[in-house]
Every structure is written in structure tokens, then in C-alpha cells.
Amino acid sequence: GNTISNEDNKSGISIPWFAVLFIVASGVHSLSIIPQVATSAVVWFDNILLTIAMVALGLRTHVGAIRQAGIKPLLLALCLFLFLTLGGYVINIGIAELF
């Protein structure tokens, strides 16, 4: 359904269609053939869609389910958030120092 696969592929690896489209979109954007006005409009629309998706996730979240899961999943989420945030910061500072 939502993947691109090769019938002769023996390894069973399938690539999600959105990953392929992401790579294509990145390549097209890198070529700078799309006007800045269009790029800004697409980014604005993307932010609207992301906001709608986050609201939808929040509306489907049940506080009782979070309480039932306990503190451990929340602590794991906090650790992952800190790791990704601090790791991204360190990588950005490191790259800035290299160049």
C-alpha cells in the first residue's frame, strides 16, 4: 500500500513513499529553481498542516492512559527530548566551528 517495493527484492526492504518524496523535494529545493515566494508559501502551508496534526494528536490523547502508563515513559520522553535537543545543539556548534 504505502511503500515502494521491488518484486525481485529478496531482502524484503520496502521504502515508504513519503521518504522518496522527501528526497525528491530536497533535491528540487537544492536546485533553487522554485521562486522564494513559492517556497515561503509551501513552508507556511506546511506549518499549518503540522499544527493541525499536533492538535489532532492532542485531542486523541487520554489523560487516564498517560496516568496508567506511569512516570517511566514520560521520563524516557524527557531524556530523548534532552538528548536530541542538546545533541543537535552540539552538532550545530561543532559544524559552525569547522567552517
Helices and strands as residue ranges (DSSP letters): E 3-4, E 15-16, H 17-30, H 36-59, H 63-69, H 71-98
